[in-house]
Amino acid sequence: MAIELKIGRFKPEFVGKMQFYLTALDRQVRQEDENSSVGIILCKEKGRTIVEYALHDASKPIGVAPYQITKTLPKELRGQLPQPEEIAALLEGIAE
C-alpha cells in the first residue's frame, strides 16, 4: 500500500505519480502470494468531478480522500494510537 499526503487541493497529476509508485511497489517489493498494491491519496480538499475524471482510466486501484487537521485527537482514537515518543523511538532504528 502506498499512501501520499498532500498539503493542498487534489490535482489530476497526483494519479499518474501514484500509479508509478504502485508499479514500483508491485515489481520491487510485492511477494508472489500478495495482492497488487493499492494507493491512497490524502488531500486537504478534493473536487468530486475532478477526482472521478482523473481516476476514470487509472489502471491501478487508487482512492482519494480529504483529511482535516484538528488540535486534539478525537475521543474514539485516544488510546488506539501510539504516543509521539513511541513513534520517535521506532523511527530511531530506521534512520541509522
C-alpha positions, 0 to 999 in steps of 0.5 A: 500500500502506498499512501501520499499526503498532500498539503493542498487541493487534489490535482489530476497529476497526483494519479499518474505519480501514484500509479508509478509508485504502485508499479514500483511497489508491485515489481520491487517489493510485492511477494508472489502470494500478495495482492497488487498494491493499492494507493491512497491519496490524502488531500486537504480538499478534493473536487468530486468531478475532478477526482472521478475524471482523473481516476476514470482510466487509472489502471491501478486501484487508487482512492482519494480522500480529504483529511482535516487537521484538528488540535486534539485527537478525537475521543474514539482514537485516544488510546488506539494510537501510539504516543509521539515518543513511541513513534520517535523511538521506532523511527530511531532504528530506521534512520541509522 
